Amino acid sequence: MNTMYPERRRALRPRAWLLSVLLTLPLLTSCGGGGSQSNTPPPPVDDTRGGTQTAPAPNRSPQAKKGLSGGQKVAITLAGAAALYYLYNKHKNAKAKQGPEGQYYLSKNGRVYYRDAQHRAHYVTPPPGGIQVPASEAQQYRDFQGYDNRPTGRDLAGVGAE
């Protein structure tokens, strides 16, 4: 049996409705998903672990133009740290694009990376066969490991601090 007065029941309905709405409001607002995004980029992606080559494959043999001297026709192979430093210097001022063709950065631990459209860092690996570079451009990399396929030399740790 209902012993409550009808006037009191009518007064409790709006309160019950308001309380129900207030209790479900946090549930509805938390399901938005993409409403607010933070400015922090996602964690880096290390494509080197899966063997995927993230750096674009450069031309293997530069085309020598007619009329160049013998010293300018010589191409030197850069591999390892020398190839990474070459790619970094080649792309460090690129502003127009993101991704493998965009701007490259040198991390504090000596790794080269670029950022994709979601601002994730992708580490760059040198091509397995190295990069053919004209001798005039390659001279600045002669102290680095991989210059002319040498196994010895400097790595990129500490290069950004110079």
C-alpha positions in Angstrom: 0.0 0.0 0.0 1.0 3.4 -0.8 0.7 5.7 2.2 2.3 8.7 0.7 0.2 11.7 -0.1 -0.3 12.6 -3.8 1.0 16.1 -3.4 4.2 14.9 -1.9 4.7 12.3 -4.7 4.3 15.0 -7.4 7.0 17.1 -5.6 9.4 14.2 -5.5 9.2 13.5 -9.3 11.2 16.6 -10.5 13.8 15.9 -7.8 14.1 12.3 -8.8 14.4 13.3 -12.5 17.0 16.0 -11.7 19.0 13.6 -9.6 19.0 10.9 -12.4 20.2 13.5 -14.9 23.0 14.6 -12.6 24.1 11.1 -11.9 24.3 10.2 -15.6 26.0 13.4 -16.7 29.5 12.3 -15.8 29.0 9.0 -17.6 27.9 10.8 -20.8 30.7 13.4 -20.7 33.5 10.9 -20.2 32.6 8.9 -23.4 33.5 11.8 -25.7 36.9 10.4 -26.7 38.5 13.1 -28.9 37.1 16.2 -27.3 40.4 17.4 -25.7 43.8 16.4 -27.0 47.0 17.1 -25.2 49.9 18.8 -26.9 52.3 16.0 -26.0 53.3 13.8 -28.9 52.8 10.0 -28.7 55.8 7.8 -27.9 58.5 7.2 -30.6 58.2 4.4 -33.1 61.3 2.4 -33.5 61.0 1.0 -37.0 64.5 -0.4 -36.8 63.3 -3.3 -34.6 61.1 -4.8 -37.3 63.7 -4.4 -40.1 61.6 -1.8 -41.9 63.6 0.8 -43.6 62.3 4.2 -42.6 64.7 6.3 -44.6 63.8 6.8 -48.2 66.2 4.9 -50.5 68.4 7.4 -52.2 69.6 7.0 -55.7 72.3 4.3 -55.7 74.5 5.9 -58.4 74.5 9.6 -59.0 74.5 10.5 -62.6 77.7 12.3 -63.6 77.2 15.2 -65.9 79.4 15.7 -68.9 82.2 18.0 -68.4 82.8 17.2 -64.7 86.4 16.6 -63.6 87.5 13.1 -62.5 87.5 14.1 -58.8 83.8 15.2 -59.0 82.7 12.0 -60.7 84.0 9.8 -57.8 81.3 8.6 -55.5 82.0 7.6 -52.0 79.8 5.1 -50.1 78.5 6.3 -46.7 77.1 3.7 -44.4 76.3 3.5 -40.7 76.8 6.7 -38.7 78.2 8.6 -41.7 75.0 7.8 -43.7 72.7 8.8 -40.9 74.6 12.1 -40.4 74.4 12.8 -44.1 70.7 12.1 -44.1 70.3 14.3 -41.0 72.2 17.2 -42.6 70.3 16.8 -45.9 66.9 17.0 -44.2 67.5 19.1 -41.1 66.1 22.3 -42.6 63.2 20.9 -44.5 60.1 22.7 -43.4 57.4 21.9 -46.0 56.7 18.3 -45.3 56.4 15.8 -42.4 57.4 12.2 -42.6 60.5 10.7 -44.3 60.8 13.6 -46.7 60.4 16.2 -44.0 62.7 17.6 -41.3 65.1 15.3 -39.5 66.2 15.7 -35.9 69.3 14.5 -34.0 68.4 13.0 -30.6 70.6 13.4 -27.5 71.5 9.7 -27.7 72.9 10.1 -31.2 69.9 8.8 -33.2 68.3 10.5 -36.2 64.5 10.7 -36.4 61.7 12.5 -38.1 58.1 13.1 -37.0 55.0 12.0 -38.8 51.6 13.8 -39.1 50.7 12.6 -35.5 54.0 14.0 -34.2 55.3 10.5 -33.5 59.1 10.1 -33.7 60.3 7.6 -36.2 64.0 6.6 -36.0 65.9 6.5 -39.3 68.1 3.6 -40.2 70.8 3.8 -42.9 70.2 1.8 -46.0 71.9 -1.6 -45.9 74.0 -1.0 -49.0 75.0 2.6 -47.9 74.5 5.8 -49.8 76.5 6.9 -52.8 77.6 10.5 -52.3 79.8 12.7 -54.5 83.3 12.9 -53.0 83.0 16.7 -52.6 80.0 16.2 -50.3 81.4 13.2 -48.5 84.6 14.7 -47.1 82.9 16.2 -44.1 81.8 12.7 -43.0 85.3 11.1 -43.2 85.7 10.9 -39.4 82.5 8.9 -38.9 81.9 5.2 -38.8 80.8 3.9 -42.2 82.7 6.5 -44.3 83.7 4.5 -47.4 82.3 1.4 -45.7 84.9 1.6 -42.9 83.9 -0.2 -39.7 85.7 2.3 -37.4 85.2 5.9 -36.6 82.9 8.2 -34.6 79.3 7.6 -33.9 76.6 10.3 -33.6 76.5 10.5 -29.8 77.4 14.0 -28.7 77.3 15.5 -32.3 74.3 17.7 -31.5 76.2 19.3 -28.6 79.0 20.6 -30.9 
